[in-house]
Amino acid sequence: MPARRVSALGGPGVPLAQHVRRRRRRWPSVPVAAALVAVFVLGSSASVTAAVTRLAPEEPPPAVAAPAETTPPAPLSALIAPATAAAATPPPLAPVPATDLPVVEQQQVAGQDVCTDPAVTAALAAQDEAAAIAAVGGAQLFREAVVAGTAPCLRLDDPNLSWVVVNKIRPFAPIDWAPGSVVFPDGVRNIGEGALAPEAAAALTAMVSAAAAAGAGEIGLQSAYRSYTTQQTSYGVQVADRGVEGADLVSARPGHSEHQSGLAADVVPCANGSCGTLDDLAATSQGAWVADNAWQFGWIVRYQEGRTDVTGYAPEPWHLRYVGPEIATAMREGGYTTLEEFFGLPAAPAYAPAG
């Protein structure tokens, strides 16, 4: 099915979606063994970089330009308000001189040349996340460079990149930012006429197809991209129903919602021609399959059980966030349950005080 045109304004045709509970080598300690006579035995190190296969959708949906959002009124805006291991010196022998080691390895350890590497800069300019991660040396070295702060070009605040981190203390900049294009995911039951950034839409199509092929059942899309102005309304409804404190547990304030990125999808279980609710997902075969397999398609369950102290949200097994297969796989293998932990960012359980 060809991708249908979609407005990024969240206007008519995009029903209000409630956000309710319902992704160097250190110098190994280079062992230098002292021989009994004047014989040096030099150790060597090997670096193994895990290569992660990127999901390549067969036919990404065509992009549709999304109009820019209007600046919100002032009252709502006010709401938004490596350590290097020292080589041991085995007396009486001198340590191996660092200059005897390959220069390229010294650069990996320091992480200082990542942002001047032509392969990295070209990939970032093309917004090719997979190529950028590969150029850095893989997802693990990518993460280490970000956590160490040695690669400022690997920005976590650029909403054009799938590894952007948006939370209660990291709003969009500008606050009403909108993606350049969003499309309907092909072959997915779309209950709320939700659209996604093209790469995320293709990844959702692949995931839903794989779940059905595995016998897990049909997965439907309840909600996806929401503009800044749509989130104003959605959050306002929650405040009216629950008060500000209650709303903040289940809905993001405008400018802080992952849905505004076009990289978030709320999914539901479907069977016999109809679909359940968001709250139904966790207890179904579809929910179990998503929890175990979504990472293979670049998706993570963003707000997990027991992580409210980090994310600030009650558990939402239905809220999936596209981060790309490389980062999703690295998070899975490393046991990370939040983007904040993976990238070494502060927890964001509450909004920063206004002013």
C-alpha positions in Angstrom: 0.0 0.0 0.0 1.6 3.4 -0.9 2.2 5.8 1.8 -0.6 8.3 2.3 -0.1 12.0 2.7 -0.2 13.2 6.3 -0.2 16.6 7.9 2.2 17.1 10.8 -0.2 19.5 12.4 -2.3 16.9 14.2 -5.4 18.5 12.8 -8.5 16.9 11.3 -8.1 13.2 10.5 -5.6 12.7 13.4 -7.7 12.0 16.5 -6.5 13.0 19.9 -4.5 10.1 21.2 -4.4 9.8 24.9 -1.0 9.1 26.5 -2.5 7.2 29.4 -1.5 4.1 31.4 -3.8 3.0 29.8 20.6 2.6 21.7 39.9 2.0 22.2 40.5 0.4 23.2 41.8 1.3 26.5 45.2 0.3 26.5 44.7 -3.1 27.9 46.8 -3.4 30.9 49.6 -4.4 28.5 51.3 -7.2 30.4 55.1 -6.8 30.3 56.8 -9.9 31.6 60.3 -9.5 32.9 62.5 -12.2 31.7 65.2 -13.7 34.0 67.9 -12.5 31.7 67.6 -9.4 29.3 64.6 -10.8 27.3 61.5 -8.7 26.8 58.2 -10.4 26.1 55.8 -7.9 24.7 52.1 -8.5 25.1 49.7 -7.6 22.3 46.1 -6.5 22.4 43.2 -7.3 20.1 40.1 -5.2 19.7 36.9 -6.8 18.8 34.1 -4.6 17.6 30.6 -6.1 17.5 29.0 -5.4 14.1 25.3 -5.0 14.3 23.2 -5.6 11.2 20.9 -2.7 10.4 17.4 -3.4 9.4 16.9 -2.4 5.8 13.3 -1.9 4.9 12.4 -3.1 1.5 10.6 0.0 0.3 10.7 3.0 2.7 7.5 5.1 2.4 7.9 8.4 0.5 8.4 11.4 2.7 5.7 14.0 2.9 6.7 17.5 4.0 5.3 18.5 7.4 4.4 22.2 8.0 6.0 24.0 10.8 4.1 24.5 14.1 3.1 27.8 15.5 4.8 29.2 18.6 2.7 28.3 21.7 1.2 30.9 24.1 3.4 32.1 26.9 1.6 30.2 29.8 2.3 26.8 28.3 5.9 27.7 27.4 6.4 28.6 31.0 5.7 24.9 31.9 8.7 23.9 29.8 10.6 25.7 31.3 37.9 7.8 30.8 40.0 7.0 33.0 43.2 5.6 31.4 44.7 2.7 33.2 48.4 3.3 33.8 50.6 0.5 32.6 52.3 -1.3 35.4 56.1 -0.9 35.4 57.6 -4.2 36.3 60.9 -3.5 38.0 63.6 -3.4 36.9 62.4 -3.1 33.3 61.0 0.1 31.9 57.4 0.1 30.6 56.7 -0.3 26.8 56.8 3.2 25.3 53.4 4.5 24.1 55.0 5.6 20.9 55.6 2.0 20.0 51.9 1.5 19.7 49.8 2.3 16.6 48.6 5.9 16.4 45.2 4.8 15.3 44.8 2.9 18.6 45.8 6.0 20.6 43.1 7.9 18.8 40.4 5.3 19.7 41.4 5.4 23.4 41.3 9.2 23.7 38.2 9.5 21.5 39.5 13.0 20.5 39.5 12.5 16.7 36.0 11.0 16.3 34.5 14.3 15.2 37.3 15.0 12.7 37.1 11.6 11.1 35.8 12.2 7.5 33.7 9.1 7.6 31.9 10.2 10.8 31.3 13.8 9.7 30.0 12.6 6.3 27.6 10.2 7.9 26.3 12.8 10.3 25.9 15.3 7.5 23.8 12.7 5.6 21.9 11.9 8.8 22.9 8.2 8.3 23.0 7.0 11.9 24.1 3.4 11.0 27.1 4.7 9.0 28.0 7.1 11.8 28.0 4.4 14.5 30.0 2.1 12.2 32.5 4.8 11.5 33.0 5.4 15.3 33.7 1.7 15.7 30.4 0.2 16.6 27.6 0.9 19.1 29.7 0.2 22.2 32.5 2.7 21.2 29.7 5.1 20.2 28.2 4.9 23.6 31.6 5.3 25.3 32.4 8.4 23.4 29.0 10.0 24.2 29.3 9.1 27.9 32.9 10.3 28.1 32.0 13.6 26.4 34.9 13.3 24.0 32.7 13.4 20.8 30.5 16.6 20.9 29.4 15.9 17.3 27.4 12.9 18.5 24.6 15.1 19.8 21.7 13.7 21.8 19.6 16.8 21.4 19.3 16.7 17.6 15.7 15.6 16.9 16.7 14.8 13.3 18.6 11.8 14.6 17.0 8.6 15.9 19.2 8.6 19.0 17.8 11.9 20.3 16.8 11.8 24.0 13.7 13.8 24.9 12.5 13.7 28.5 11.2 16.0 31.3 14.4 17.9 31.5 15.4 17.7 27.8 12.8 19.5 25.7 12.9 19.9 21.9 14.7 23.0 20.6 12.9 24.8 19.3 10.1 23.8 21.6 7.6 23.4 18.8 10.0 21.5 16.4 8.3 19.3 13.8 9.9 16.5 11.7 10.5 17.2 8.0 8.1 14.4 7.0 5.9 11.7 8.4 4.2 8.8 6.6 1.7 6.1 7.4 3.3 2.7 8.1 2.5 0.2 5.3 0.5 -2.9 6.1 -0.3 -1.9 9.7 -3.8 -1.6 11.1 -3.9 2.1 11.9 -6.6 2.9 14.4 -5.8 6.5 15.1 -4.4 7.4 11.6 -1.0 7.7 13.2 2.1 8.6 11.1 5.8 8.2 11.8 9.2 9.4 10.5 9.8 7.3 7.3 12.6 5.1 8.8 10.5 4.4 11.9 7.4 3.6 9.8 9.3 1.1 7.7 10.7 -0.5 10.9 7.2 -0.8 12.4 5.9 -2.4 9.2 8.7 -5.0 9.5 8.1 -5.6 13.2 4.3 -6.1 12.8 4.9 -8.5 9.9 7.4 -10.5 11.8 5.1 -10.8 14.8 2.3 -12.1 12.7 4.6 -14.6 10.9 5.8 -15.8 14.3 2.3 -16.6 15.4 2.1 -13.8 18.0 -0.9 -12.2 16.5 -1.7 -8.9 14.9 -0.3 -5.6 16.3 -2.2 -2.4 15.6 -1.0 1.3 15.8 -3.0 3.4 18.2 -1.0 6.6 18.2 2.2 7.9 16.7 3.3 11.5 15.7 1.7 14.3 17.6 2.5 17.9 16.9 3.2 20.4 19.6 -0.3 21.8 19.4 -1.9 18.4 19.5 0.1 17.6 22.7 -1.1 20.8 24.2 -4.6 19.5 24.0 -3.7 15.9 25.0 -1.9 17.1 28.1 -4.6 19.6 29.0 -7.2 16.7 29.0 -5.1 14.7 31.4 -4.6 17.7 33.7 -8.4 18.2 33.8 -8.9 14.6 34.7 -6.0 13.9 37.0 -4.5 17.2 38.1 -1.0 18.3 37.2 0.8 15.7 39.3 -1.3 12.8 38.0 -1.1 14.0 34.4 2.7 14.2 34.6 2.9 10.5 35.3 1.0 9.5 32.2 1.3 12.3 29.7 4.2 14.5 28.6 3.9 18.3 28.6 4.0 19.9 25.1 7.6 20.1 23.9 8.7 17.1 26.0 6.7 14.3 24.3 8.6 11.6 22.3 5.6 11.5 20.0 6.5 15.0 18.7 9.7 13.4 17.2 7.8 11.0 15.0 9.8 8.2 16.5 7.3 6.9 19.1 4.4 4.5 18.5 1.7 3.3 20.9 0.7 -0.2 19.9 -2.3 -2.4 20.8 -3.2 -6.1 20.3 -5.7 -7.0 17.5 -7.7 -10.1 16.8 -10.8 -11.2 14.9 -11.1 -7.9 13.1 -11.0 -5.7 16.2 -8.3 -4.3 18.5 -7.9 -4.0 22.2 -6.8 -1.0 24.3 -3.3 0.1 25.3 -3.8 -1.4 28.8 -4.7 -4.8 27.2 -1.3 -5.2 25.5 0.9 -6.4 28.3 -1.2 -9.5 29.0 -1.4 -10.7 25.4 0.9 -12.8 23.2 1.5 -9.6 21.1 2.8 -7.8 24.3 5.1 -10.6 25.2 6.5 -10.8 21.7 7.1 -7.1 21.6 8.9 -7.1 24.9 11.2 -9.9 23.6 11.7 -9.0 20.0 11.1 -5.3 19.3 14.8 -4.5 19.7 15.6 -6.5 16.6 13.8 -3.9 14.5 15.3 -0.9 16.3 12.4 -0.4 18.8 12.7 -0.3 22.6 10.0 -0.3 25.3 10.7 3.2 26.6 8.9 3.3 29.9 9.4 0.1 31.7 8.2 -1.4 35.0 10.3 -0.1 38.0 11.9 2.7 36.0 9.6 5.6 37.0 12.5 7.0 39.1 14.5 7.6 35.9 11.8 8.3 33.3 9.2 10.0 35.4 6.4 8.0 33.8 4.3 5.1 35.0 5.1 1.8 33.1 3.8 1.8 29.5 4.5 -1.5 27.8 2.7 -0.2 24.7 4.9 2.9 24.2 7.7 2.0 21.8 10.5 4.3 20.8 12.6 3.9 17.6 16.3 4.3 18.2 17.7 2.1 15.4 18.8 -1.5 15.4 22.4 -0.7 16.5 21.5 1.1 19.7 18.5 -1.1 20.4 20.8 -4.2 20.2 23.5 -2.6 22.3 20.9 -1.7 25.0 19.6 -5.3 25.0 23.0 -6.8 25.2 24.1 -4.4 27.9 21.0 -4.8 30.0 20.1 -1.1 29.8 16.4 -0.3 30.3 16.4 3.4 29.7 18.1 5.8 27.3 19.2 7.9 30.2 21.2 5.1 31.6 22.6 4.0 28.3 23.9 7.4 27.5 25.0 8.3 31.1 22.4 11.1 31.4 20.8 12.3 34.6 17.5 10.8 35.6 14.5 12.9 34.7 11.7 12.0 37.1 10.3 15.6 37.2 10.3 18.8 35.2 12.8 21.5 36.0 11.2 24.4 38.0 9.8 27.1 35.8 12.0 30.2 35.5 
